[in-house]
């Protein structure tokens, strides 16, 4: 199997261009506002765009952050050198798995926060899920409800593994015997070799399984998230325009 670097992002979305066009020119100027509330009162449309941008940027960064997991899985020389203590195969693979589980699992909830912010639903964090978002938007956007539900279940097996790891401590490295792999990785890092155990093959098979699953699940989720944010492009433009117009009308009346 050939390991490849994947340039995961949300660059292909139409929404990203719309968002950057709405807010980009604003960054080129100095402004007198000293607090967020002063800024929001003076330019509610730009404050809205900034809030949405912050959520979008966090969502995209999570896909970017998954790239390094592939880099870690691509490491072939062990132990990995460290000025503190060299890192053996077991600890390295386990760390890559931990990173994959937490970063992938966070994407779903971050997508929900993005929707909550853009549509200004004001759902509190503890109640923020696909079901409550669907209730808040009602039956006006069935396509949005569908894609939210798809994102909610996407990568459910990875999230299950994350929950087992986070709450119970279990970590499946996909070797036939993780405890044996752990002990012999320690031995290898100390210059010892096991008889009748090919640790390089065991590591190769494990990293291929983790890699293949990561690629498939991430690319599937990436497509769904892009569909989601592009579906909300009109809502963003409408809210941005309304906030801009309402402020302009208020100022002109004064």
Backbone as CSV, one residue per row, in Angstrom:
resi,resn,N_x,N_y,N_z,CA_x,CA_y,CA_z,C_x,C_y,C_z
1,UNK,0.839,-1.196,0.000,0.000,0.000,0.000,0.880,1.253,0.000
2,UNK,0.502,2.225,-0.832,1.225,3.492,-0.894,0.520,4.513,-0.006
3,UNK,1.266,5.073,0.939,0.714,6.107,1.800,0.862,7.457,1.112
4,UNK,-0.228,8.229,1.076,-0.212,9.531,0.426,-0.672,10.616,1.401
5,UNK,-0.098,11.795,1.220,-0.518,12.953,2.016,-1.829,13.485,1.440
6,UNK,-2.797,13.724,2.298,-4.114,14.183,1.844,-4.324,15.634,2.282
7,UNK,-4.611,16.484,1.304,-4.770,17.923,1.567,-6.207,18.234,1.971
8,UNK,-6.646,17.644,3.077,-8.024,17.850,3.522,-8.247,19.300,3.957
9,UNK,-9.342,19.857,3.483,-9.745,21.210,3.851,-11.184,21.382,3.366
10,UNK,-11.676,22.621,3.398,-12.996,22.941,2.846,-12.851,23.888,1.664
11,UNK,-11.702,23.824,1.029,-11.368,24.734,-0.063,-12.325,24.602,-1.245
12,UNK,-12.879,23.417,-1.450,-13.752,23.185,-2.604,-15.154,23.760,-2.430
13,UNK,-15.471,24.218,-1.238,-16.827,24.718,-1.006,-17.029,26.100,-1.626
14,UNK,-18.214,26.332,-2.162,-18.578,27.649,-2.678,-18.759,28.639,-1.523
15,UNK,-19.193,28.126,-0.396,-19.448,28.992,0.756,-18.191,29.724,1.203
16,UNK,-17.056,29.063,1.140,-15.817,29.697,1.617,-15.535,30.985,0.845
17,UNK,-15.744,30.955,-0.464,-15.536,32.155,-1.266,-16.505,33.259,-0.905
18,UNK,-17.758,32.888,-0.677,-18.780,33.870,-0.297,-18.433,34.499,1.051
19,UNK,-18.021,33.686,1.990,-17.684,34.175,3.326,-16.481,35.115,3.277
20,UNK,-15.456,34.727,2.556,-14.246,35.549,2.489,-14.496,36.853,1.734
21,UNK,-15.370,36.807,0.738,-15.720,38.046,0.030,-16.486,38.997,0.935
22,UNK,-17.249,38.452,1.850,-18.054,39.275,2.747,-17.210,39.942,3.822
23,UNK,-16.183,39.270,4.249,-15.436,39.772,5.401,-14.024,40.223,5.076
24,UNK,-13.507,39.793,3.931,-12.103,40.028,3.619,-11.675,41.470,3.596
25,UNK,-12.436,42.340,2.932,-12.032,43.734,2.819,-11.998,44.426,4.173
26,UNK,-12.790,43.936,5.104,-12.880,44.559,6.421,-11.542,44.475,7.161
27,UNK,-10.784,43.415,6.895,-9.515,43.223,7.589,-8.441,44.200,7.108
28,UNK,-8.691,44.844,5.999,-7.682,45.728,5.421,-7.692,47.123,6.033
29,UNK,-8.604,47.369,6.929,-8.758,48.712,7.479,-8.590,48.716,9.001
30,UNK,-8.158,49.831,9.508,-8.125,50.033,10.954,-9.482,50.557,11.411
31,UNK,-9.907,50.121,12.588,-11.225,50.529,13.071,-11.123,50.998,14.522
32,UNK,-12.011,51.874,14.913,-11.902,52.503,16.239,-12.514,51.697,17.381
33,UNK,-13.139,50.560,17.095,-13.894,49.842,18.117,-12.970,49.202,19.144
34,UNK,-13.263,49.442,20.409,-12.416,48.950,21.485,-12.962,47.682,22.132
35,UNK,-14.248,47.411,21.948,-14.846,46.209,22.510,-15.679,45.523,21.438
36,UNK,-15.959,44.248,21.675,-16.789,43.503,20.732,-18.192,44.118,20.661
37,UNK,-18.744,44.520,21.786,-20.107,45.054,21.813,-20.204,46.362,21.033
38,UNK,-19.166,47.153,21.108,-19.139,48.390,20.336,-19.088,48.086,18.838
39,UNK,-18.281,47.115,18.494,-18.168,46.674,17.099,-19.494,46.102,16.598
40,UNK,-20.117,45.267,17.390,-21.368,44.630,16.989,-22.497,45.641,16.842
41,UNK,-22.504,46.634,17.710,-23.538,47.667,17.630,-23.358,48.539,16.390
42,UNK,-22.115,48.829,16.050,-21.847,49.698,14.902,-22.009,48.967,13.567
43,UNK,-21.549,47.712,13.521,-21.563,46.951,12.264,-22.067,45.526,12.521
44,UNK,-23.364,45.384,12.738,-23.899,44.055,13.082,-23.668,43.011,11.995
45,UNK,-23.677,43.435,10.714,-23.455,42.479,9.630,-22.027,41.946,9.643
46,UNK,-21.051,42.816,9.962,-19.668,42.374,10.010,-19.397,41.532,11.257
47,UNK,-20.068,41.860,12.350,-19.930,41.052,13.560,-20.492,39.647,13.313
48,UNK,-21.615,39.598,12.619,-22.212,38.304,12.256,-21.254,37.505,11.378
49,UNK,-20.688,38.140,10.373,-19.744,37.471,9.478,-18.531,36.970,10.248
50,UNK,-18.070,37.750,11.202,-16.918,37.352,12.006,-17.226,36.126,12.851
51,UNK,-18.424,36.088,13.436,-18.807,34.921,14.247,-18.881,33.663,13.383
52,UNK,-19.476,33.797,12.219,-19.591,32.650,11.316,-18.207,32.224,10.831
53,UNK,-17.372,33.212,10.522,-16.023,32.915,10.068,-15.245,32.126,11.122
54,UNK,-15.384,32.509,12.382,-14.676,31.815,13.453,-15.090,30.350,13.519
55,UNK,-16.387,30.093,13.391,-16.869,28.707,13.410,-16.400,27.946,12.169
56,UNK,-16.438,28.605,11.025,-15.995,27.967,9.789,-14.514,27.623,9.864
57,UNK,-13.726,28.547,10.359,-12.278,28.341,10.434,-11.940,27.166,11.355
58,UNK,-12.638,27.058,12.471,-12.412,25.937,13.381,-12.788,24.618,12.725
59,UNK,-13.893,24.630,11.971,-14.349,23.426,11.290,-13.342,22.984,10.232
60,UNK,-12.871,23.924,9.434,-11.898,23.576,8.402,-10.578,23.117,9.015
61,UNK,-10.160,23.760,10.094,-8.883,23.419,10.703,-8.859,21.982,11.208
62,UNK,-10.010,21.468,11.602,-10.056,20.084,12.063,-9.708,19.109,10.938
63,UNK,-10.132,19.416,9.716,-9.747,18.580,8.580,-8.253,18.715,8.301
64,UNK,-7.750,19.934,8.386,-6.317,20.161,8.201,-5.526,19.406,9.268
65,UNK,-6.025,19.419,10.497,-5.332,18.772,11.603,-5.236,17.259,11.435
66,UNK,-6.140,16.671,10.655,-6.090,15.225,10.431,-4.945,14.829,9.504
67,UNK,-4.395,15.787,8.763,-3.312,15.471,7.836,-2.106,14.892,8.559
68,UNK,-1.829,15.420,9.741,-0.630,14.991,10.462,-0.742,13.542,10.918
69,UNK,-1.966,13.027,11.065,-2.132,11.627,11.447,-1.566,10.731,10.349
70,UNK,-1.829,11.098,9.091,-1.277,10.348,7.973,0.251,10.420,7.989
71,UNK,0.777,11.589,8.295,2.231,11.731,8.390,2.801,10.819,9.476
72,UNK,2.121,10.765,10.608,2.590,9.910,11.695,2.544,8.438,11.295
73,UNK,1.483,8.050,10.592,1.367,6.657,10.155,2.400,6.318,9.092
74,UNK,2.941,7.333,8.436,3.938,7.106,7.406,5.344,6.892,7.946
75,UNK,5.552,7.091,9.237,6.875,6.894,9.827,7.256,5.415,9.778
76,UNK,8.468,5.131,9.362,8.915,3.740,9.189,10.151,3.383,10.007
77,UNK,10.852,4.355,10.558,12.075,4.066,11.303,11.839,4.226,12.809
78,UNK,12.142,3.158,13.518,11.916,3.140,14.970,13.149,2.640,15.697
79,UNK,13.294,3.108,16.935,12.425,4.057,17.645,12.560,5.476,17.094
80,UNK,11.498,6.272,17.277,11.522,7.678,16.879,12.390,8.428,17.890
81,UNK,13.351,9.187,17.381,14.316,9.847,18.244,13.678,10.964,19.066
82,UNK,14.079,11.055,20.327,13.617,12.110,21.228,14.739,12.436,22.206
83,UNK,14.858,13.709,22.554,15.884,14.094,23.524,15.528,13.641,24.930
84,UNK,14.276,13.266,25.137,13.845,12.811,26.458,13.984,11.290,26.553
85,UNK,13.249,10.595,25.691,13.335,9.140,25.589,12.768,8.747,24.230
86,UNK,13.439,7.905,23.512,12.970,7.509,22.190,11.598,6.842,22.273
87,UNK,10.815,6.981,21.197,9.434,6.492,21.180,9.372,5.198,20.372
88,UNK,8.870,4.147,20.976,8.807,2.847,20.282,7.574,2.744,19.390
89,UNK,7.507,1.665,18.638,6.415,1.481,17.665,5.045,1.514,18.320
90,UNK,4.913,0.833,19.426,3.617,0.756,20.103,3.132,2.131,20.535
91,UNK,3.982,2.869,21.227,3.583,4.186,21.715,3.306,5.152,20.570
92,UNK,4.075,5.037,19.497,3.873,5.914,18.341,2.539,5.621,17.660
93,UNK,2.266,4.343,17.439,1.017,3.965,16.772,-0.189,4.314,17.639
94,UNK,-0.054,4.106,18.927,-1.149,4.418,19.854,-1.419,5.920,19.886
95,UNK,-0.367,6.723,19.833,-0.534,8.184,19.820,-1.206,8.641,18.539
96,UNK,-0.841,8.037,17.410,-1.489,8.372,16.134,-2.963,8.018,16.183
97,UNK,-3.277,6.871,16.778,-4.671,6.453,16.911,-5.448,7.414,17.801
98,UNK,-4.871,7.792,18.939,-5.529,8.742,19.840,-5.837,10.052,19.117
99,UNK,-4.864,10.539,18.369,-5.024,11.801,17.652,-6.138,11.689,16.613
100,UNK,-6.167,10.580,15.904,-7.219,10.370,14.912,-8.600,10.352,15.558
101,UNK,-8.736,9.631,16.651,-10.038,9.487,17.291,-10.593,10.813,17.787
102,UNK,-9.753,11.603,18.453,-10.260,12.854,19.028,-10.531,13.884,17.944
103,UNK,-9.643,14.000,16.974,-9.823,15.033,15.949,-10.979,14.705,15.012
104,UNK,-11.103,13.458,14.621,-12.210,13.086,13.743,-13.545,13.259,14.459
105,UNK,-13.618,12.795,15.688,-14.886,12.830,16.428,-15.356,14.252,16.705
106,UNK,-14.426,15.198,16.744,-14.779,16.583,17.039,-15.452,17.277,15.865
107,UNK,-15.248,16.778,14.652,-15.770,17.451,13.457,-17.294,17.544,13.488
108,UNK,-17.952,16.472,13.874,-19.420,16.490,13.884,-19.967,17.599,14.773
109,UNK,-19.498,17.656,16.010,-20.009,18.660,16.945,-19.656,20.074,16.495
110,UNK,-18.474,20.241,15.908,-18.082,21.554,15.413,-18.961,21.985,14.244
111,UNK,-19.381,21.040,13.415,-20.312,21.342,12.322,-21.651,21.814,12.878
112,UNK,-22.095,21.205,13.974,-23.352,21.624,14.592,-23.232,23.053,15.151
113,UNK,-22.089,23.366,15.729,-21.863,24.727,16.231,-21.879,25.735,15.079
114,UNK,-21.326,25.345,13.950,-21.328,26.213,12.772,-22.757,26.530,12.336
115,UNK,-23.589,25.512,12.253,-24.990,25.700,11.852,-25.724,26.563,12.874
116,UNK,-25.496,26.287,14.138,-26.139,27.041,15.210,-25.795,28.527,15.129
117,UNK,-24.538,28.824,14.818,-24.085,30.213,14.720,-24.639,30.885,13.478
118,UNK,-24.543,30.217,12.341,-24.964,30.833,11.081,-26.466,31.111,11.065
119,UNK,-27.248,30.162,11.551,-28.704,30.333,11.555,-29.200,31.064,12.799
120,UNK,-28.273,31.365,13.710,-28.607,32.074,14.948,-29.763,31.397,15.685
121,UNK,-29.586,30.119,15.910,-30.618,29.323,16.572,-30.566,29.459,18.092
122,UNK,-29.411,29.821,18.614,-29.215,30.050,20.046,-29.497,28.803,20.888
123,UNK,-29.147,27.650,20.351,-29.258,26.402,21.113,-28.033,26.304,22.028
124,UNK,-28.258,26.023,23.311,-27.115,25.956,24.225,-26.262,24.724,23.938
125,UNK,-25.017,24.787,24.366,-24.038,23.753,24.015,-24.470,22.354,24.424
126,UNK,-25.045,22.213,25.599,-25.416,20.887,26.098,-26.560,20.266,25.308
127,UNK,-27.328,21.085,24.622,-28.480,20.586,23.858,-28.220,20.576,22.358
128,UNK,-26.997,20.875,21.953,-26.707,21.029,20.532,-26.457,19.672,19.874
129,UNK,-27.424,19.231,19.094,-27.297,17.997,18.330,-28.190,18.083,17.101
130,UNK,-28.104,17.089,16.234,-28.854,17.120,14.981,-30.366,17.173,15.233
131,UNK,-30.824,16.466,16.244,-32.258,16.423,16.542,-32.787,17.795,16.935
132,UNK,-32.090,18.480,17.818,-32.559,19.789,18.288,-32.397,20.874,17.232
133,UNK,-31.367,20.758,16.409,-31.236,21.694,15.289,-32.393,21.507,14.324
134,UNK,-32.733,20.263,14.048,-33.844,19.966,13.137,-35.160,20.512,13.672
135,UNK,-35.353,20.409,14.983,-36.564,20.955,15.593,-36.607,22.472,15.447
136,UNK,-35.454,23.100,15.620,-35.391,24.558,15.582,-35.676,25.121,14.198
137,UNK,-35.228,24.432,13.152,-35.456,24.935,11.797,-36.791,24.481,11.233
138,UNK,-37.435,23.511,11.907,-38.749,23.072,11.467,-38.712,22.309,10.154
139,UNK,-39.793,22.398,9.426,-39.917,21.645,8.162,-39.570,22.505,6.951
140,UNK,-38.956,23.653,7.178,-38.667,24.570,6.077,-37.499,24.121,5.204
141,UNK,-36.629,23.300,5.741,-35.441,22.906,4.988,-35.167,21.424,5.194
142,UNK,-35.855,20.599,4.449,-35.702,19.152,4.588,-34.317,18.687,4.148
143,UNK,-33.722,19.377,3.174,-32.381,19.005,2.718,-31.358,19.189,3.828
144,UNK,-31.519,20.275,4.589,-30.602,20.539,5.695,-30.759,19.477,6.775
145,UNK,-31.981,19.108,7.075,-32.225,18.067,8.075,-31.577,16.754,7.644
146,UNK,-31.706,16.435,6.364,-31.130,15.187,5.847,-29.622,15.158,6.006
147,UNK,-28.964,16.226,5.602,-27.502,16.247,5.670,-27.009,16.299,7.108
148,UNK,-27.749,16.960,7.994,-27.392,16.975,9.414,-27.438,15.563,9.993
149,UNK,-28.472,14.816,9.634,-28.591,13.437,10.120,-27.484,12.555,9.551
150,UNK,-27.100,12.807,8.305,-26.021,12.029,7.701,-24.696,12.309,8.396
151,UNK,-24.451,13.572,8.717,-23.224,13.923,9.435,-23.254,13.348,10.849
152,UNK,-24.434,13.322,11.435,-24.570,12.821,12.801,-24.139,11.358,12.916
153,UNK,-24.431,10.558,11.881,-24.097,9.128,11.939,-22.795,8.807,11.214
154,UNK,-22.260,9.765,10.469,-21.034,9.509,9.715,-19.874,9.230,10.665
155,UNK,-19.128,8.183,10.368,-17.988,7.829,11.216,-18.382,7.398,12.611
156,UNK,-19.581,6.825,12.743,-20.063,6.447,14.077,-19.169,5.399,14.732
157,UNK,-18.570,4.530,13.922,-17.691,3.504,14.494,-16.435,4.137,15.080
158,UNK,-15.919,5.193,14.417,-14.747,5.885,14.945,-15.110,6.585,16.251
159,UNK,-16.286,7.205,16.303,-16.702,7.872,17.535,-16.921,6.862,18.664
160,UNK,-17.381,5.670,18.312,-17.537,4.628,19.329,-16.185,4.233,19.900
161,UNK,-15.209,4.101,19.003,-13.851,3.795,19.460,-13.309,4.924,20.324
162,UNK,-13.628,6.161,19.937,-13.179,7.318,20.716,-13.767,7.279,22.115
163,UNK,-15.052,6.937,22.213,-15.700,6.876,23.519,-15.109,5.766,24.389
164,UNK,-14.806,4.630,23.771,-14.173,3.548,24.510,-12.801,3.968,25.022
165,UNK,-12.095,4.705,24.176,-10.756,5.163,24.549,-10.822,6.250,25.628
166,UNK,-11.718,7.223,25.433,-11.785,8.363,26.337,-12.381,8.008,27.697
167,UNK,-13.372,7.134,27.695,-14.097,6.874,28.937,-13.724,5.562,29.625
168,UNK,-13.183,4.602,28.847,-12.849,3.305,29.434,-11.385,2.916,29.254
169,UNK,-10.674,3.686,28.420,-9.243,3.433,28.272,-8.861,2.399,27.233
170,UNK,-9.847,1.787,26.569,-9.528,0.762,25.569,-8.953,1.399,24.303
171,UNK,-7.952,0.746,23.700,-7.368,1.215,22.445,-7.019,0.000,21.590
172,UNK,-7.706,-0.151,20.475,-7.476,-1.283,19.571,-6.506,-0.865,18.474
173,UNK,-5.282,-1.387,18.518,-4.279,-1.047,17.516,-4.338,-1.968,16.308
174,UNK,-5.327,-2.860,16.277,-5.605,-3.771,15.158,-4.489,-4.783,14.929
175,UNK,-3.651,-5.033,15.926,-2.722,-6.165,15.829,-3.435,-7.383,16.410
176,UNK,-2.917,-8.559,16.158,-3.559,-9.756,16.699,-3.447,-9.821,18.215
177,UNK,-2.368,-9.237,18.731,-2.156,-9.244,20.176,-1.457,-7.931,20.541
178,UNK,-2.242,-6.932,20.950,-1.676,-5.608,21.245,-0.696,-5.643,22.405
179,UNK,-0.936,-6.529,23.380,-0.035,-6.605,24.526,1.324,-7.160,24.115
180,UNK,1.305,-8.164,23.243,2.557,-8.713,22.720,3.301,-7.649,21.910
181,UNK,2.563,-6.925,21.092,3.156,-5.866,20.278,3.769,-4.786,21.176
182,UNK,3.096,-4.472,22.256,3.600,-3.470,23.201,4.931,-3.917,23.814
183,UNK,4.984,-5.146,24.300,6.184,-5.635,24.971,7.366,-5.751,24.011
184,UNK,7.095,-6.235,22.802,8.190,-6.422,21.855,8.621,-5.102,21.221
185,UNK,7.735,-4.112,21.200,8.133,-2.773,20.762,9.113,-2.164,21.765
186,UNK,8.854,-2.391,23.043,9.766,-1.923,24.082,11.124,-2.599,23.934
187,UNK,11.074,-3.912,23.690,12.324,-4.665,23.540,13.112,-4.176,22.325
188,UNK,12.414,-3.941,21.216,13.079,-3.463,19.998,13.761,-2.124,20.254
189,UNK,13.093,-1.242,20.969,13.650,0.082,21.249,14.901,0.005,22.119
190,UNK,15.075,-1.126,22.787,16.256,-1.328,23.625,17.256,-2.285,22.981
191,UNK,17.132,-2.445,21.670,18.123,-3.212,20.927,17.945,-4.710,20.939
192,UNK,16.789,-5.201,21.346,16.549,-6.643,21.395,15.630,-7.060,20.247
193,UNK,15.773,-8.272,19.770,14.953,-8.806,18.690,14.253,-10.070,19.145
194,UNK,12.971,-10.174,18.762,12.187,-11.350,19.146,12.320,-12.448,18.101
195,UNK,12.317,-13.684,18.549,12.361,-14.825,17.641,10.932,-15.183,17.249
196,UNK,10.728,-15.476,15.969,9.419,-15.888,15.434,8.338,-14.803,15.584
197,UNK,8.763,-13.560,15.581,7.794,-12.443,15.618,8.358,-11.314,14.768
198,UNK,7.710,-11.081,13.632,8.170,-10.034,12.711,7.462,-8.731,13.069
199,UNK,8.098,-7.941,13.904,7.452,-6.727,14.409,7.220,-5.709,13.305
200,UNK,8.058,-5.705,12.297,7.879,-4.762,11.186,6.611,-5.087,10.404
201,UNK,6.353,-6.377,10.163,5.134,-6.771,9.454,3.885,-6.489,10.278
202,UNK,3.983,-6.734,11.565,2.837,-6.470,12.450,2.503,-4.978,12.427
203,UNK,3.520,-4.158,12.537,3.304,-2.707,12.496,2.740,-2.276,11.150
204,UNK,3.286,-2.840,10.069,2.837,-2.457,8.729,1.353,-2.776,8.522
205,UNK,0.942,-3.956,8.936,-0.463,-4.335,8.776,-1.383,-3.455,9.621
206,UNK,-0.948,-3.131,10.829,-1.768,-2.301,11.719,-1.906,-0.891,11.170
207,UNK,-0.809,-0.308,10.737,-0.878,1.068,10.250,-1.661,1.156,8.951
208,UNK,-1.621,0.116,8.126,-2.412,0.117,6.897,-3.900,0.106,7.204
209,UNK,-4.289,-0.665,8.203,-5.710,-0.711,8.573,-6.178,0.630,9.122
210,UNK,-5.384,1.219,9.994,-5.758,2.519,10.566,-5.792,3.577,9.474
211,UNK,-4.815,3.550,8.583,-4.732,4.511,7.479,-5.948,4.384,6.548
212,UNK,-6.261,3.170,6.114,-7.366,2.958,5.167,-8.691,3.430,5.738
213,UNK,-8.900,3.139,6.993,-10.152,3.545,7.638,-10.221,5.061,7.788
214,UNK,-9.103,5.666,8.148,-9.058,7.121,8.298,-9.366,7.810,6.977
215,UNK,-8.751,7.357,5.897,-8.954,7.976,4.585,-10.416,7.880,4.166
216,UNK,-10.976,6.686,4.247,-12.355,6.472,3.802,-13.342,7.303,4.611
217,UNK,-13.206,7.281,5.923,-14.153,7.986,6.785,-14.006,9.504,6.657
218,UNK,-12.773,9.984,6.564,-12.555,11.434,6.482,-13.059,11.994,5.160
219,UNK,-12.778,11.321,4.071,-13.228,11.827,2.770,-14.744,11.782,2.653
220,UNK,-15.363,10.793,3.256,-16.820,10.735,3.265,-17.402,11.887,4.074
221,UNK,-16.827,12.136,5.250,-17.319,13.218,6.103,-17.028,14.579,5.477
222,UNK,-15.887,14.713,4.833,-15.533,15.976,4.178,-16.567,16.348,3.112
223,UNK,-16.972,15.376,2.315,-17.988,15.645,1.279,-19.301,16.105,1.903
224,UNK,-19.687,15.468,2.986,-20.950,15.820,3.639,-20.884,17.216,4.262
225,UNK,-19.753,17.552,4.860,-19.613,18.878,5.480,-19.624,19.963,4.409
226,UNK,-18.981,19.711,3.283,-19.016,20.689,2.187,-20.438,20.862,1.677
227,UNK,-21.174,19.777,1.558,-22.585,19.873,1.150,-23.373,20.708,2.157
228,UNK,-23.082,20.509,3.427,-23.789,21.233,4.481,-23.533,22.734,4.391
229,UNK,-22.287,23.134,4.345,-21.991,24.562,4.367,-22.437,25.252,3.080
230,UNK,-22.363,24.549,1.950,-22.843,25.151,0.708,-24.362,25.308,0.717
231,UNK,-25.023,24.390,1.395,-26.477,24.477,1.514,-26.890,25.703,2.322
232,UNK,-26.009,26.183,3.181,-26.321,27.322,4.043,-25.844,28.661,3.472
233,UNK,-25.285,28.634,2.279,-24.736,29.857,1.687,-25.805,30.941,1.527
234,UNK,-26.979,30.578,1.031,-28.053,31.560,0.840,-28.527,32.132,2.167
235,UNK,-28.600,31.289,3.189,-29.017,31.763,4.510,-28.019,32.783,5.048
236,UNK,-26.743,32.510,4.842,-25.722,33.447,5.299,-25.846,34.787,4.568
237,UNK,-25.957,34.726,3.254,-26.045,35.963,2.473,-27.288,36.755,2.841
238,UNK,-28.377,36.061,3.098,-29.626,36.731,3.451,-29.484,37.441,4.808
239,UNK,-28.947,36.741,5.791,-28.784,37.341,7.116,-27.790,38.497,7.080
240,UNK,-26.711,38.326,6.366,-25.694,39.370,6.242,-26.298,40.630,5.626
241,UNK,-27.072,40.444,4.556,-27.685,41.571,3.858,-28.736,42.263,4.725
242,UNK,-29.542,41.484,5.418,-30.584,42.058,6.278,-29.977,42.876,7.415
243,UNK,-28.921,42.370,8.024,-28.283,43.102,9.115,-27.642,44.384,8.600
244,UNK,-27.084,44.320,7.417,-26.468,45.496,6.812,-27.535,46.546,6.502
245,UNK,-28.635,46.104,5.898,-29.715,47.021,5.508,-30.393,47.637,6.712
246,UNK,-30.633,46.845,7.741,-31.328,47.356,8.929,-30.490,48.423,9.633
247,UNK,-29.189,48.231,9.663,-28.322,49.223,10.290,-28.268,50.492,9.443
248,UNK,-28.217,50.329,8.113,-28.177,51.467,7.216,-29.450,52.298,7.319
249,UNK,-30.593,51.604,7.416,-31.878,52.299,7.537,-31.951,53.058,8.862
250,UNK,-31.444,52.431,9.920,-31.482,53.060,11.243,-30.626,54.340,11.263
251,UNK,-29.453,54.252,10.664,-28.561,55.407,10.636,-29.141,56.528,9.784
252,UNK,-29.751,56.186,8.655,-30.319,57.203,7.770,-31.495,57.920,8.406
253,UNK,-32.272,57.205,9.211,-33.416,57.811,9.893,-32.964,58.777,10.980
254,UNK,-31.831,58.498,11.585,-31.311,59.412,12.582,-30.888,60.728,11.932
